[in-house]
């Protein structure tokens, strides 16, 4: 089911183009991981949010996200922009 959800949302609702920035909330979820990887395959810059340091490390080191942050530890999200 995550694959169909990802495909429909990513390709039918919003299909980013090469060079665009893609932000994935709940990026360590089954759907979030796939969205990030699809975006990377298209040549997008991908940033994800997750709820622990371990998940952030997983996103950056295993799933190839360009950047990721722990939303539970960031007190000023405006500063991240």
C-alpha positions in Angstrom: 0.0 0.0 0.0 2.8 2.6 0.7 4.0 2.2 -2.9 0.6 3.1 -4.4 0.1 6.0 -2.0 3.5 7.3 -2.8 3.0 6.9 -6.6 -0.3 8.6 -6.6 0.7 11.5 -4.4 4.1 12.0 -6.0 3.3 11.6 -9.7 -0.4 12.5 -9.9 -0.8 15.3 -7.3 2.6 17.0 -7.5 5.4 15.9 -9.8 8.5 17.9 -9.0 11.1 18.7 -11.7 14.8 18.3 -11.7 16.5 20.9 -9.4 13.5 21.6 -7.3 13.5 21.4 -3.5 11.3 18.7 -1.9 10.5 18.7 1.8 9.2 15.4 3.2 7.4 15.5 6.6 7.5 12.2 8.5 10.3 11.2 6.1 11.2 8.0 8.0 7.7 6.6 7.4 7.1 4.0 4.7 5.6 6.6 2.4 8.1 9.3 3.3 11.1 7.1 2.5 9.8 6.3 -0.9 8.8 10.0 -1.7 12.4 11.0 -0.8 13.9 8.4 -3.0 11.7 9.2 -6.0 12.6 12.8 -5.6 16.3 12.0 -5.6 15.9 9.9 -8.7 14.4 12.9 -10.5 17.3 15.1 -9.4 15.6 17.1 -6.7 17.2 18.4 -3.5 15.5 16.5 -0.7 15.1 17.5 3.0 13.2 15.4 5.5 12.0 15.7 9.0 12.0 12.9 11.6 11.5 12.5 15.3 14.8 11.1 16.4 18.6 11.3 15.8 18.6 7.7 14.6 15.9 8.3 12.0 17.7 11.5 10.8 20.9 9.4 10.4 18.9 6.7 8.5 17.5 9.3 6.1 20.8 10.9 5.3 23.0 7.8 5.2 20.8 5.0 3.9 18.0 6.6 2.0 20.1 9.4 0.4 18.3 12.5 1.6 20.4 15.6 1.0 19.5 16.9 4.5 17.3 16.0 7.4 16.5 17.3 10.9 14.9 16.2 14.1 11.8 18.3 14.5 11.6 17.4 18.3 15.0 19.1 18.9 14.6 22.2 16.6 13.0 25.1 18.5 13.2 27.6 15.7 12.2 26.1 12.4 12.4 29.6 10.7 16.2 29.5 11.4 16.5 26.3 9.4 15.4 28.2 6.3 
